[in-house]
Amino acid sequence: MNTINKKKKEEKVPRILIITPVASLRNSLASRLKMRNFVADTAGDAFQSLSILEKNEYDFAVIHSEIQDMGPFELAMLIKRPTMVAEQEIPPTIRCFILDEKIDPENPLDHPEGASHENVDAVVTKENNYLELFNAISKFHR
């Protein structure tokens, strides 16, 4: 086996959880991410996403602002919560992105939940501009 094929096999395929109640957006994002060689799973609400996250490890979570059962910043805070292993806190490695057309990416603290912004790695402001999301992901995935 040549070196290039060996390297490709060793590369970890990034896993993304898409969290939105909007089925068409969920399906569209998952499809586009899979076309770019990501493993993409979906959740329709915050509590379903937390259940999925307990069972699987993800590199990224894309949280749509329209989730009903919890605010997107609150969910990001829960996702980024450290876990305890042998009485030691293990910080999460997952990156959280908020998908919200109403947030000013230059001033995300203007958002009512902006105090929790330290748990958000990027704010994506255009739902249908997939390039903006891919650019945000590529900042953290090499």
Phi and psi in radians as a Rosetta constraint file:
Dihedral C 1 N 2 CA 2 C 2 CIRCULARHARMONIC -1.335 0.35
Dihedral N 2 CA 2 C 2 N 3 CIRCULARHARMONIC 2.893 0.35
Dihedral C 2 N 3 CA 3 C 3 CIRCULARHARMONIC -1.079 0.35
Dihedral N 3 CA 3 C 3 N 4 CIRCULARHARMONIC -0.660 0.35
Dihedral C 3 N 4 CA 4 C 4 CIRCULARHARMONIC -1.130 0.35
Dihedral N 4 CA 4 C 4 N 5 CIRCULARHARMONIC -0.837 0.35
Dihedral C 4 N 5 CA 5 C 5 CIRCULARHARMONIC -1.110 0.35
Dihedral N 5 CA 5 C 5 N 6 CIRCULARHARMONIC -0.652 0.35
Dihedral C 5 N 6 CA 6 C 6 CIRCULARHARMONIC -1.115 0.35
Dihedral N 6 CA 6 C 6 N 7 CIRCULARHARMONIC -0.749 0.35
Dihedral C 6 N 7 CA 7 C 7 CIRCULARHARMONIC -1.094 0.35
Dihedral N 7 CA 7 C 7 N 8 CIRCULARHARMONIC -0.747 0.35
Dihedral C 7 N 8 CA 8 C 8 CIRCULARHARMONIC -1.095 0.35
Dihedral N 8 CA 8 C 8 N 9 CIRCULARHARMONIC -0.672 0.35
Dihedral C 8 N 9 CA 9 C 9 CIRCULARHARMONIC -1.172 0.35
Dihedral N 9 CA 9 C 9 N 10 CIRCULARHARMONIC -0.582 0.35
Dihedral C 9 N 10 CA 10 C 10 CIRCULARHARMONIC -1.350 0.35
Dihedral N 10 CA 10 C 10 N 11 CIRCULARHARMONIC -0.402 0.35
Dihedral C 10 N 11 CA 11 C 11 CIRCULARHARMONIC -1.130 0.35
Dihedral N 11 CA 11 C 11 N 12 CIRCULARHARMONIC 2.375 0.35
Dihedral C 11 N 12 CA 12 C 12 CIRCULARHARMONIC -1.404 0.35
Dihedral N 12 CA 12 C 12 N 13 CIRCULARHARMONIC 2.304 0.35
Dihedral C 12 N 13 CA 13 C 13 CIRCULARHARMONIC -1.374 0.35
Dihedral N 13 CA 13 C 13 N 14 CIRCULARHARMONIC 2.134 0.35
Dihedral C 13 N 14 CA 14 C 14 CIRCULARHARMONIC -1.170 0.35
Dihedral N 14 CA 14 C 14 N 15 CIRCULARHARMONIC 2.429 0.35
Dihedral C 14 N 15 CA 15 C 15 CIRCULARHARMONIC -1.906 0.35
Dihedral N 15 CA 15 C 15 N 16 CIRCULARHARMONIC 2.296 0.35
Dihedral C 15 N 16 CA 16 C 16 CIRCULARHARMONIC -2.210 0.35
Dihedral N 16 CA 16 C 16 N 17 CIRCULARHARMONIC 2.376 0.35
Dihedral C 16 N 17 CA 17 C 17 CIRCULARHARMONIC -1.886 0.35
Dihedral N 17 CA 17 C 17 N 18 CIRCULARHARMONIC 2.140 0.35
Dihedral C 17 N 18 CA 18 C 18 CIRCULARHARMONIC -1.765 0.35
Dihedral N 18 CA 18 C 18 N 19 CIRCULARHARMONIC 2.161 0.35
Dihedral C 18 N 19 CA 19 C 19 CIRCULARHARMONIC -2.093 0.35
Dihedral N 19 CA 19 C 19 N 20 CIRCULARHARMONIC 1.863 0.35
Dihedral C 19 N 20 CA 20 C 20 CIRCULARHARMONIC -2.783 0.35
Dihedral N 20 CA 20 C 20 N 21 CIRCULARHARMONIC 2.492 0.35
Dihedral C 20 N 21 CA 21 C 21 CIRCULARHARMONIC -1.372 0.35
Dihedral N 21 CA 21 C 21 N 22 CIRCULARHARMONIC -0.162 0.35
Dihedral C 21 N 22 CA 22 C 22 CIRCULARHARMONIC -1.520 0.35
Dihedral N 22 CA 22 C 22 N 23 CIRCULARHARMONIC 1.788 0.35
Dihedral C 22 N 23 CA 23 C 23 CIRCULARHARMONIC -1.004 0.35
Dihedral N 23 CA 23 C 23 N 24 CIRCULARHARMONIC -0.727 0.35
Dihedral C 23 N 24 CA 24 C 24 CIRCULARHARMONIC -1.121 0.35
Dihedral N 24 CA 24 C 24 N 25 CIRCULARHARMONIC -0.682 0.35
Dihedral C 24 N 25 CA 25 C 25 CIRCULARHARMONIC -1.199 0.35
Dihedral N 25 CA 25 C 25 N 26 CIRCULARHARMONIC -0.745 0.35
Dihedral C 25 N 26 CA 26 C 26 CIRCULARHARMONIC -0.973 0.35
Dihedral N 26 CA 26 C 26 N 27 CIRCULARHARMONIC -0.888 0.35
Dihedral C 26 N 27 CA 27 C 27 CIRCULARHARMONIC -1.172 0.35
Dihedral N 27 CA 27 C 27 N 28 CIRCULARHARMONIC -0.714 0.35
Dihedral C 27 N 28 CA 28 C 28 CIRCULARHARMONIC -1.131 0.35
Dihedral N 28 CA 28 C 28 N 29 CIRCULARHARMONIC -0.831 0.35
Dihedral C 28 N 29 CA 29 C 29 CIRCULARHARMONIC -1.090 0.35
Dihedral N 29 CA 29 C 29 N 30 CIRCULARHARMONIC -0.799 0.35
Dihedral C 29 N 30 CA 30 C 30 CIRCULARHARMONIC -1.037 0.35
Dihedral N 30 CA 30 C 30 N 31 CIRCULARHARMONIC -0.764 0.35
Dihedral C 30 N 31 CA 31 C 31 CIRCULARHARMONIC -1.082 0.35
Dihedral N 31 CA 31 C 31 N 32 CIRCULARHARMONIC -0.813 0.35
Dihedral C 31 N 32 CA 32 C 32 CIRCULARHARMONIC -1.176 0.35
Dihedral N 32 CA 32 C 32 N 33 CIRCULARHARMONIC -0.635 0.35
Dihedral C 32 N 33 CA 33 C 33 CIRCULARHARMONIC -1.208 0.35
Dihedral N 33 CA 33 C 33 N 34 CIRCULARHARMONIC -0.678 0.35
Dihedral C 33 N 34 CA 34 C 34 CIRCULARHARMONIC -1.127 0.35
Dihedral N 34 CA 34 C 34 N 35 CIRCULARHARMONIC -0.607 0.35
Dihedral C 34 N 35 CA 35 C 35 CIRCULARHARMONIC -1.120 0.35
Dihedral N 35 CA 35 C 35 N 36 CIRCULARHARMONIC -0.415 0.35
Dihedral C 35 N 36 CA 36 C 36 CIRCULARHARMONIC -1.750 0.35
Dihedral N 36 CA 36 C 36 N 37 CIRCULARHARMONIC 0.391 0.35
Dihedral C 36 N 37 CA 37 C 37 CIRCULARHARMONIC 1.189 0.35
Dihedral N 37 CA 37 C 37 N 38 CIRCULARHARMONIC 0.543 0.35
Dihedral C 37 N 38 CA 38 C 38 CIRCULARHARMONIC -1.715 0.35
Dihedral N 38 CA 38 C 38 N 39 CIRCULARHARMONIC 2.690 0.35
Dihedral C 38 N 39 CA 39 C 39 CIRCULARHARMONIC -1.596 0.35
Dihedral N 39 CA 39 C 39 N 40 CIRCULARHARMONIC 2.083 0.35
Dihedral C 39 N 40 CA 40 C 40 CIRCULARHARMONIC -2.123 0.35
Dihedral N 40 CA 40 C 40 N 41 CIRCULARHARMONIC 2.137 0.35
Dihedral C 40 N 41 CA 41 C 41 CIRCULARHARMONIC -1.998 0.35
Dihedral N 41 CA 41 C 41 N 42 CIRCULARHARMONIC 2.830 0.35
Dihedral C 41 N 42 CA 42 C 42 CIRCULARHARMONIC -2.282 0.35
Dihedral N 42 CA 42 C 42 N 43 CIRCULARHARMONIC 2.712 0.35
Dihedral C 42 N 43 CA 43 C 43 CIRCULARHARMONIC -2.442 0.35
Dihedral N 43 CA 43 C 43 N 44 CIRCULARHARMONIC 2.509 0.35
Dihedral C 43 N 44 CA 44 C 44 CIRCULARHARMONIC -1.580 0.35
Dihedral N 44 CA 44 C 44 N 45 CIRCULARHARMONIC -0.252 0.35
Dihedral C 44 N 45 CA 45 C 45 CIRCULARHARMONIC -2.689 0.35
Dihedral N 45 CA 45 C 45 N 46 CIRCULARHARMONIC 3.045 0.35
Dihedral C 45 N 46 CA 46 C 46 CIRCULARHARMONIC -1.132 0.35
Dihedral N 46 CA 46 C 46 N 47 CIRCULARHARMONIC -0.785 0.35
Dihedral C 46 N 47 CA 47 C 47 CIRCULARHARMONIC -1.184 0.35
Dihedral N 47 CA 47 C 47 N 48 CIRCULARHARMONIC -0.633 0.35
Dihedral C 47 N 48 CA 48 C 48 CIRCULARHARMONIC -1.118 0.35
Dihedral N 48 CA 48 C 48 N 49 CIRCULARHARMONIC -0.701 0.35
Dihedral C 48 N 49 CA 49 C 49 CIRCULARHARMONIC -1.130 0.35
Dihedral N 49 CA 49 C 49 N 50 CIRCULARHARMONIC -0.693 0.35
Dihedral C 49 N 50 CA 50 C 50 CIRCULARHARMONIC -1.127 0.35
Dihedral N 50 CA 50 C 50 N 51 CIRCULARHARMONIC -0.651 0.35
Dihedral C 50 N 51 CA 51 C 51 CIRCULARHARMONIC -1.125 0.35
Dihedral N 51 CA 51 C 51 N 52 CIRCULARHARMONIC -0.763 0.35
Dihedral C 51 N 52 CA 52 C 52 CIRCULARHARMONIC -1.120 0.35
Dihedral N 52 CA 52 C 52 N 53 CIRCULARHARMONIC -0.715 0.35
Dihedral C 52 N 53 CA 53 C 53 CIRCULARHARMONIC -1.169 0.35
Dihedral N 53 CA 53 C 53 N 54 CIRCULARHARMONIC -0.452 0.35
Dihedral C 53 N 54 CA 54 C 54 CIRCULARHARMONIC -1.200 0.35
Dihedral N 54 CA 54 C 54 N 55 CIRCULARHARMONIC -0.471 0.35
Dihedral C 54 N 55 CA 55 C 55 CIRCULARHARMONIC -1.718 0.35
Dihedral N 55 CA 55 C 55 N 56 CIRCULARHARMONIC -0.421 0.35
Dihedral C 55 N 56 CA 56 C 56 CIRCULARHARMONIC -2.303 0.35
Dihedral N 56 CA 56 C 56 N 57 CIRCULARHARMONIC 2.690 0.35
Dihedral C 56 N 57 CA 57 C 57 CIRCULARHARMONIC -1.754 0.35
Dihedral N 57 CA 57 C 57 N 58 CIRCULARHARMONIC 2.363 0.35
Dihedral C 57 N 58 CA 58 C 58 CIRCULARHARMONIC -2.226 0.35
Dihedral N 58 CA 58 C 58 N 59 CIRCULARHARMONIC 2.692 0.35
Dihedral C 58 N 59 CA 59 C 59 CIRCULARHARMONIC -1.580 0.35
Dihedral N 59 CA 59 C 59 N 60 CIRCULARHARMONIC -0.544 0.35
Dihedral C 59 N 60 CA 60 C 60 CIRCULARHARMONIC -2.436 0.35
Dihedral N 60 CA 60 C 60 N 61 CIRCULARHARMONIC 2.601 0.35
Dihedral C 60 N 61 CA 61 C 61 CIRCULARHARMONIC -2.248 0.35
Dihedral N 61 CA 61 C 61 N 62 CIRCULARHARMONIC 2.235 0.35
Dihedral C 61 N 62 CA 62 C 62 CIRCULARHARMONIC -1.860 0.35
Dihedral N 62 CA 62 C 62 N 63 CIRCULARHARMONIC 1.989 0.35
Dihedral C 62 N 63 CA 63 C 63 CIRCULARHARMONIC -1.910 0.35
Dihedral N 63 CA 63 C 63 N 64 CIRCULARHARMONIC 2.043 0.35
Dihedral C 63 N 64 CA 64 C 64 CIRCULARHARMONIC -1.375 0.35
Dihedral N 64 CA 64 C 64 N 65 CIRCULARHARMONIC 2.476 0.35
Dihedral C 64 N 65 CA 65 C 65 CIRCULARHARMONIC -1.183 0.35
Dihedral N 65 CA 65 C 65 N 66 CIRCULARHARMONIC -0.288 0.35
Dihedral C 65 N 66 CA 66 C 66 CIRCULARHARMONIC -1.544 0.35
Dihedral N 66 CA 66 C 66 N 67 CIRCULARHARMONIC 0.180 0.35
Dihedral C 66 N 67 CA 67 C 67 CIRCULARHARMONIC -1.101 0.35
Dihedral N 67 CA 67 C 67 N 68 CIRCULARHARMONIC 2.446 0.35
Dihedral C 67 N 68 CA 68 C 68 CIRCULARHARMONIC -1.597 0.35
Dihedral N 68 CA 68 C 68 N 69 CIRCULARHARMONIC -0.619 0.35
Dihedral C 68 N 69 CA 69 C 69 CIRCULARHARMONIC -1.481 0.35
Dihedral N 69 CA 69 C 69 N 70 CIRCULARHARMONIC -0.070 0.35
Dihedral C 69 N 70 CA 70 C 70 CIRCULARHARMONIC -2.974 0.35
Dihedral N 70 CA 70 C 70 N 71 CIRCULARHARMONIC 2.640 0.35
Dihedral C 70 N 71 CA 71 C 71 CIRCULARHARMONIC -1.249 0.35
Dihedral N 71 CA 71 C 71 N 72 CIRCULARHARMONIC 2.663 0.35
Dihedral C 71 N 72 CA 72 C 72 CIRCULARHARMONIC -1.105 0.35
Dihedral N 72 CA 72 C 72 N 73 CIRCULARHARMONIC -0.623 0.35
Dihedral C 72 N 73 CA 73 C 73 CIRCULARHARMONIC -1.256 0.35
Dihedral N 73 CA 73 C 73 N 74 CIRCULARHARMONIC -0.636 0.35
Dihedral C 73 N 74 CA 74 C 74 CIRCULARHARMONIC -1.120 0.35
Dihedral N 74 CA 74 C 74 N 75 CIRCULARHARMONIC -0.739 0.35
Dihedral C 74 N 75 CA 75 C 75 CIRCULARHARMONIC -1.110 0.35
Dihedral N 75 CA 75 C 75 N 76 CIRCULARHARMONIC -0.736 0.35
Dihedral C 75 N 76 CA 76 C 76 CIRCULARHARMONIC -1.040 0.35
Dihedral N 76 CA 76 C 76 N 77 CIRCULARHARMONIC -0.690 0.35
Dihedral C 76 N 77 CA 77 C 77 CIRCULARHARMONIC -1.089 0.35
Dihedral N 77 CA 77 C 77 N 78 CIRCULARHARMONIC -0.734 0.35
Dihedral C 77 N 78 CA 78 C 78 CIRCULARHARMONIC -1.189 0.35
Dihedral N 78 CA 78 C 78 N 79 CIRCULARHARMONIC -0.686 0.35
Dihedral C 78 N 79 CA 79 C 79 CIRCULARHARMONIC -1.128 0.35
Dihedral N 79 CA 79 C 79 N 80 CIRCULARHARMONIC -0.673 0.35
Dihedral C 79 N 80 CA 80 C 80 CIRCULARHARMONIC -1.488 0.35
Dihedral N 80 CA 80 C 80 N 81 CIRCULARHARMONIC 0.030 0.35
Dihedral C 80 N 81 CA 81 C 81 CIRCULARHARMONIC -1.102 0.35
Dihedral N 81 CA 81 C 81 N 82 CIRCULARHARMONIC 2.321 0.35
Dihedral C 81 N 82 CA 82 C 82 CIRCULARHARMONIC -1.146 0.35
Dihedral N 82 CA 82 C 82 N 83 CIRCULARHARMONIC 2.630 0.35
Dihedral C 82 N 83 CA 83 C 83 CIRCULARHARMONIC -1.800 0.35
Dihedral N 83 CA 83 C 83 N 84 CIRCULARHARMONIC 2.718 0.35
Dihedral C 83 N 84 CA 84 C 84 CIRCULARHARMONIC -1.770 0.35
Dihedral N 84 CA 84 C 84 N 85 CIRCULARHARMONIC 2.197 0.35
Dihedral C 84 N 85 CA 85 C 85 CIRCULARHARMONIC -2.307 0.35
Dihedral N 85 CA 85 C 85 N 86 CIRCULARHARMONIC 2.086 0.35
Dihedral C 85 N 86 CA 86 C 86 CIRCULARHARMONIC 0.880 0.35
Dihedral N 86 CA 86 C 86 N 87 CIRCULARHARMONIC 0.851 0.35
Dihedral C 86 N 87 CA 87 C 87 CIRCULARHARMONIC 1.050 0.35
Dihedral N 87 CA 87 C 87 N 88 CIRCULARHARMONIC 0.450 0.35
Dihedral C 87 N 88 CA 88 C 88 CIRCULARHARMONIC -2.252 0.35
Dihedral N 88 CA 88 C 88 N 89 CIRCULARHARMONIC 2.340 0.35
Dihedral C 88 N 89 CA 89 C 89 CIRCULARHARMONIC -1.329 0.35
Dihedral N 89 CA 89 C 89 N 90 CIRCULARHARMONIC 2.242 0.35
Dihedral C 89 N 90 CA 90 C 90 CIRCULARHARMONIC -1.930 0.35
Dihedral N 90 CA 90 C 90 N 91 CIRCULARHARMONIC 1.988 0.35
Dihedral C 90 N 91 CA 91 C 91 CIRCULARHARMONIC -1.227 0.35
Dihedral N 91 CA 91 C 91 N 92 CIRCULARHARMONIC 2.522 0.35
Dihedral C 91 N 92 CA 92 C 92 CIRCULARHARMONIC -1.253 0.35
Dihedral N 92 CA 92 C 92 N 93 CIRCULARHARMONIC 2.680 0.35
Dihedral C 92 N 93 CA 93 C 93 CIRCULARHARMONIC -1.854 0.35
Dihedral N 93 CA 93 C 93 N 94 CIRCULARHARMONIC -0.016 0.35
Dihedral C 93 N 94 CA 94 C 94 CIRCULARHARMONIC -1.231 0.35
Dihedral N 94 CA 94 C 94 N 95 CIRCULARHARMONIC 2.498 0.35
Dihedral C 94 N 95 CA 95 C 95 CIRCULARHARMONIC -1.809 0.35
Dihedral N 95 CA 95 C 95 N 96 CIRCULARHARMONIC 2.377 0.35
Dihedral C 95 N 96 CA 96 C 96 CIRCULARHARMONIC -1.960 0.35
Dihedral N 96 CA 96 C 96 N 97 CIRCULARHARMONIC 2.296 0.35
Dihedral C 96 N 97 CA 97 C 97 CIRCULARHARMONIC -2.078 0.35
Dihedral N 97 CA 97 C 97 N 98 CIRCULARHARMONIC 2.381 0.35
Dihedral C 97 N 98 CA 98 C 98 CIRCULARHARMONIC -1.748 0.35
Dihedral N 98 CA 98 C 98 N 99 CIRCULARHARMONIC 2.291 0.35
Dihedral C 98 N 99 CA 99 C 99 CIRCULARHARMONIC -1.865 0.35
Dihedral N 99 CA 99 C 99 N 100 CIRCULARHARMONIC 1.853 0.35
Dihedral C 99 N 100 CA 100 C 100 CIRCULARHARMONIC -2.691 0.35
Dihedral N 100 CA 100 C 100 N 101 CIRCULARHARMONIC 2.051 0.35
Dihedral C 100 N 101 CA 101 C 101 CIRCULARHARMONIC -1.270 0.35
Dihedral N 101 CA 101 C 101 N 102 CIRCULARHARMONIC -0.268 0.35
Dihedral C 101 N 102 CA 102 C 102 CIRCULARHARMONIC -1.583 0.35
Dihedral N 102 CA 102 C 102 N 103 CIRCULARHARMONIC -0.244 0.35
Dihedral C 102 N 103 CA 103 C 103 CIRCULARHARMONIC -1.451 0.35
Dihedral N 103 CA 103 C 103 N 104 CIRCULARHARMONIC 2.369 0.35
Dihedral C 103 N 104 CA 104 C 104 CIRCULARHARMONIC -1.447 0.35
Dihedral N 104 CA 104 C 104 N 105 CIRCULARHARMONIC 1.970 0.35
Dihedral C 104 N 105 CA 105 C 105 CIRCULARHARMONIC -1.088 0.35
Dihedral N 105 CA 105 C 105 N 106 CIRCULARHARMONIC -0.387 0.35
Dihedral C 105 N 106 CA 106 C 106 CIRCULARHARMONIC -1.368 0.35
Dihedral N 106 CA 106 C 106 N 107 CIRCULARHARMONIC -0.462 0.35
Dihedral C 106 N 107 CA 107 C 107 CIRCULARHARMONIC -2.341 0.35
Dihedral N 107 CA 107 C 107 N 108 CIRCULARHARMONIC 1.088 0.35
Dihedral C 107 N 108 CA 108 C 108 CIRCULARHARMONIC -1.123 0.35
Dihedral N 108 CA 108 C 108 N 109 CIRCULARHARMONIC -0.340 0.35
Dihedral C 108 N 109 CA 109 C 109 CIRCULARHARMONIC -1.246 0.35
Dihedral N 109 CA 109 C 109 N 110 CIRCULARHARMONIC -0.195 0.35
Dihedral C 109 N 110 CA 110 C 110 CIRCULARHARMONIC -1.248 0.35
Dihedral N 110 CA 110 C 110 N 111 CIRCULARHARMONIC -0.291 0.35
Dihedral C 110 N 111 CA 111 C 111 CIRCULARHARMONIC -1.199 0.35
Dihedral N 111 CA 111 C 111 N 112 CIRCULARHARMONIC 2.509 0.35
Dihedral C 111 N 112 CA 112 C 112 CIRCULARHARMONIC -0.939 0.35
Dihedral N 112 CA 112 C 112 N 113 CIRCULARHARMONIC -0.544 0.35
Dihedral C 112 N 113 CA 113 C 113 CIRCULARHARMONIC -1.732 0.35
Dihedral N 113 CA 113 C 113 N 114 CIRCULARHARMONIC 0.245 0.35
Dihedral C 113 N 114 CA 114 C 114 CIRCULARHARMONIC -1.018 0.35
Dihedral N 114 CA 114 C 114 N 115 CIRCULARHARMONIC -0.333 0.35
Dihedral C 114 N 115 CA 115 C 115 CIRCULARHARMONIC -1.087 0.35
Dihedral N 115 CA 115 C 115 N 116 CIRCULARHARMONIC -0.422 0.35
Dihedral C 115 N 116 CA 116 C 116 CIRCULARHARMONIC -1.624 0.35
Dihedral N 116 CA 116 C 116 N 117 CIRCULARHARMONIC 0.252 0.35
Dihedral C 116 N 117 CA 117 C 117 CIRCULARHARMONIC -1.087 0.35
Dihedral N 117 CA 117 C 117 N 118 CIRCULARHARMONIC -0.389 0.35
Dihedral C 117 N 118 CA 118 C 118 CIRCULARHARMONIC -1.112 0.35
Dihedral N 118 CA 118 C 118 N 119 CIRCULARHARMONIC -0.265 0.35
Dihedral C 118 N 119 CA 119 C 119 CIRCULARHARMONIC -1.586 0.35
Dihedral N 119 CA 119 C 119 N 120 CIRCULARHARMONIC -0.034 0.35
Dihedral C 119 N 120 CA 120 C 120 CIRCULARHARMONIC -1.886 0.35
Dihedral N 120 CA 120 C 120 N 121 CIRCULARHARMONIC 2.230 0.35
Dihedral C 120 N 121 CA 121 C 121 CIRCULARHARMONIC -1.505 0.35
Dihedral N 121 CA 121 C 121 N 122 CIRCULARHARMONIC -0.451 0.35
Dihedral C 121 N 122 CA 122 C 122 CIRCULARHARMONIC -2.808 0.35
Dihedral N 122 CA 122 C 122 N 123 CIRCULARHARMONIC 2.635 0.35
Dihedral C 122 N 123 CA 123 C 123 CIRCULARHARMONIC -1.972 0.35
Dihedral N 123 CA 123 C 123 N 124 CIRCULARHARMONIC 2.151 0.35
Dihedral C 123 N 124 CA 124 C 124 CIRCULARHARMONIC -1.846 0.35
Dihedral N 124 CA 124 C 124 N 125 CIRCULARHARMONIC 2.141 0.35
Dihedral C 124 N 125 CA 125 C 125 CIRCULARHARMONIC -1.776 0.35
Dihedral N 125 CA 125 C 125 N 126 CIRCULARHARMONIC -0.069 0.35
Dihedral C 125 N 126 CA 126 C 126 CIRCULARHARMONIC -2.174 0.35
Dihedral N 126 CA 126 C 126 N 127 CIRCULARHARMONIC 1.873 0.35
Dihedral C 126 N 127 CA 127 C 127 CIRCULARHARMONIC -1.056 0.35
Dihedral N 127 CA 127 C 127 N 128 CIRCULARHARMONIC -0.700 0.35
Dihedral C 127 N 128 CA 128 C 128 CIRCULARHARMONIC -1.685 0.35
Dihedral N 128 CA 128 C 128 N 129 CIRCULARHARMONIC 0.054 0.35
Dihedral C 128 N 129 CA 129 C 129 CIRCULARHARMONIC -1.761 0.35
Dihedral N 129 CA 129 C 129 N 130 CIRCULARHARMONIC 1.568 0.35
Dihedral C 129 N 130 CA 130 C 130 CIRCULARHARMONIC -1.141 0.35
Dihedral N 130 CA 130 C 130 N 131 CIRCULARHARMONIC -0.458 0.35
Dihedral C 130 N 131 CA 131 C 131 CIRCULARHARMONIC -1.048 0.35
Dihedral N 131 CA 131 C 131 N 132 CIRCULARHARMONIC -0.685 0.35
Dihedral C 131 N 132 CA 132 C 132 CIRCULARHARMONIC -1.071 0.35
Dihedral N 132 CA 132 C 132 N 133 CIRCULARHARMONIC -0.727 0.35
Dihedral C 132 N 133 CA 133 C 133 CIRCULARHARMONIC -1.168 0.35
Dihedral N 133 CA 133 C 133 N 134 CIRCULARHARMONIC -0.789 0.35
Dihedral C 133 N 134 CA 134 C 134 CIRCULARHARMONIC -1.073 0.35
Dihedral N 134 CA 134 C 134 N 135 CIRCULARHARMONIC -0.663 0.35
Dihedral C 134 N 135 CA 135 C 135 CIRCULARHARMONIC -1.136 0.35
Dihedral N 135 CA 135 C 135 N 136 CIRCULARHARMONIC -0.706 0.35
Dihedral C 135 N 136 CA 136 C 136 CIRCULARHARMONIC -1.112 0.35
Dihedral N 136 CA 136 C 136 N 137 CIRCULARHARMONIC -0.752 0.35
Dihedral C 136 N 137 CA 137 C 137 CIRCULARHARMONIC -1.129 0.35
Dihedral N 137 CA 137 C 137 N 138 CIRCULARHARMONIC -0.734 0.35
Dihedral C 137 N 138 CA 138 C 138 CIRCULARHARMONIC -1.153 0.35
Dihedral N 138 CA 138 C 138 N 139 CIRCULARHARMONIC -0.362 0.35
Dihedral C 138 N 139 CA 139 C 139 CIRCULARHARMONIC -1.144 0.35
Dihedral N 139 CA 139 C 139 N 140 CIRCULARHARMONIC -0.482 0.35
Dihedral C 139 N 140 CA 140 C 140 CIRCULARHARMONIC -1.897 0.35
Dihedral N 140 CA 140 C 140 N 141 CIRCULARHARMONIC -0.254 0.35
Dihedral C 140 N 141 CA 141 C 141 CIRCULARHARMONIC -2.038 0.35
Dihedral N 141 CA 141 C 141 N 142 CIRCULARHARMONIC 2.156 0.35
